[in-house]
Amino acid sequence: MTKPIDLITSDLGWRESELGSFKILLRKFDITPVQKEALLRASWALLYAHYEGFVKFCLTIYYDTICSTIDAREKLSERLQHTSLRSEFKSARSLPDTELVKFILEFENKQMKDRPAFGEVETQSNLWPSVLDTLLREADLETQGISQYHSKLKVLVARRNSIAHGDKNFIKEVDYYLGFENDVYSVMYILALEIDRKINEINV
């Protein structure tokens, strides 16, 4: 059976390869200024896409691993219990009083002993640092290592939105873009290692 970290590493590999292809084009000596600006805009949009896609992929692998490993919610950390019960709590709010009482009385012997289930990871198509922190907190993952990159991630998302909306927002220098790419890679690596740590901890 393929280990979660191997799936994550493979996913990261193809993303790095695709971004690397753009870097090769950007380093060509015969590139014109117009071509360079277009490639930098495209690289920026692609960098954001891989940032968001990788976060969603990693968290999906993480939750799928928990669901296949843990046979009862009561064995999860309190935070993961809350996240796993989100849909049940949402449904319970609309129950008539008699059904709500039944839900409460059966909660410990039913919902808490059920195998955990998690909904789709929702990045809101704008993975601001605050959204990322919320996702990691709900997953009971450590966020401290990523907080140092918040300002860069804000710029990444804001410029991606500007580019997506067709604004005349140009990135002039390759090295400026590469600085952001390196920081996004750092966020990806931190997330991958944290998920691997947490999965190993759960499986102990």
Secondary structure, 3 states (H helix, E strand, C coil): CCCHHHHHHHHHHHHHHHHHHHHHHHCCCCCCHHHHHHHHHHHHHHHHHHHHHHHHHHHHHHHHHHHHHCCCHHHCCHHHHHHHCHHHHHHHCCCCHHHHHHHHHHCCCCHHHCCCCCCCCCCCCCCCHHHHHHHHHHCCCCCHHHHCCHHHHHHHHHHHHHHHCCCCCCCCCHHHHHHHHHHHHHHHHHHHHHHHHHHHHHHC
